[in-house]
Amino acid sequence: MTQTRAFAVAGAASSRPLVFDPLTGAAHRGPQPLPTGRVAMDQQQVTGWPEEQSAPVLAVRGSSGLFTDPPRALPMLSRAGIVAVNLLATRLDDTLVCSARRLNEAGLLVTVTTNRPGLPRLAEDLVGVVHALRVQLHAPTECEHDKLASPHQATFQQSLTGIRSAVDAGLPVQLLLEAPLPGTGDAERLFLLDAAAHCAAQLRMCGLTLLPRPGGSAGRPTTCGAGQAPEARARLLHRRSSTGLQVPTRIGIGRAERPVSRLGALARLGTDPVLAEVA
């Protein structure tokens, strides 16, 4: 069955433009020219295109001139090839809804990524304002997640309650789950994968993305790029497909998919200090 939803297209003049998926946070390389900006396309077709490390999305944390002075900010975004904004929600409140609404009305594709409590109160207000919501968990079990969560982050039960509220309100929701790198603990990853898939299926979420767990042997964030054991990535996804659970699953490879709490330093567009990291 064909499922059409909104994507954001950058580099339309190119023979192979970038297509940003608001649900997964991934950018796909399209095979032919497409209109720039928000475009309704077949989900199965787009997600079948190859992924790229770079994405035409701006990740914004906290207050930003992007919201208070759109006429000044939007031309800079356009020149930088940015067609989507990912709001890294450190607080779930009415300010977030207002900011998302302004960006949406300006023609940008808007997503929210969060690991904070407070979704039940805002879920209905975000419908029609954001194109997708991504909720991050440290682990698919309550004990492990709550052990790893910071005091200001949502507990496992708070996250589940927020996800249920968002799904019931009609928001498309993706589960982001931290996991060990491919090849460094396949047994653990398979357990996490199955547990997360069951969790996502029970909550009626649209999909599951595995993220690199912060740290690693060097003590710094890592990415699950194509150069890091692609055969392990393929084996994990094959194992996942054999469970019979109808939850689209991918392994995150992009810089924009690092956990919210571990994003890098701020970047600048021109000399504007209020715009955050370009993914």
Secondary structure, 3 states (H helix, E strand, C coil): CCCEEEEEEECCCCCCCEEECCCCCCEEECCCCCCCEEEEEEHHHHHCCCEECCCCEEEEECCCHHHHCHHHHHHHHHHCCCCEEEEEECCCCHHHHHHHHHHHHCCCEEEEEECCCCHHHHHHHHECCECEEEEEECCCCHHHHHHHCCCCCCCHHHHHHHHHHHHHHCCCEEEEEEECCCCCCHHHHHHHHHHHHHHHHHCCCCEEEEEECCCCCCCCCCCCCCCCCHHHHHHHHHHHHCCCCCCCEEECCCHHHCCHHHCCCCCCECCECCCCCEC
